[in-house]
């Protein structure tokens, strides 16, 4: 197959990955990593070494782990109950059906409702909802920053090093 088609596929994977850094339904960083790995493989790792790909893989795994834990850590930091954590997860899933706004508001609403059911205190529920939301936002920032760093490292290895 013509190498140009492989580059088109690699670029498409990266673009889908960039969308996935904002949309939780898509595994953004793994798509970006796959596109960059394919880009390195196209020329048999002549421009981008296997070590660079290993570093990008470690970055992907680390950022995915941090993103996964961010909402929970944000909630736990403000003393969330088990019900709030479950509510946050359910809110995140329900939010997918309401577009971008639902993705950002769903976990907050879910954590808020879960905490209110558990403790019956409006102020506590609001505090937990905000803590959960801040954790999720922090996770998104980590994913976006990691995506940019991965692409910069790849570009540097490909064009400069």
Secondary structure, DSSP 8 states (H G I E B T S, - for coil): --HHHHHHHHHHHHHHHHHHTT-TTS-HHHHHHHHHHHHHHHTTTSSS-HHHHHHHHHHHHHHHHHHHHHHHHHHHHTT--HHHHHHHHHHHHHHGGGHHHHHHHHHHHHHHHHHHHHH--HHHHHHHHHHHHHHHHHHHHHHHHHHHHHHHHHHHHHHT-
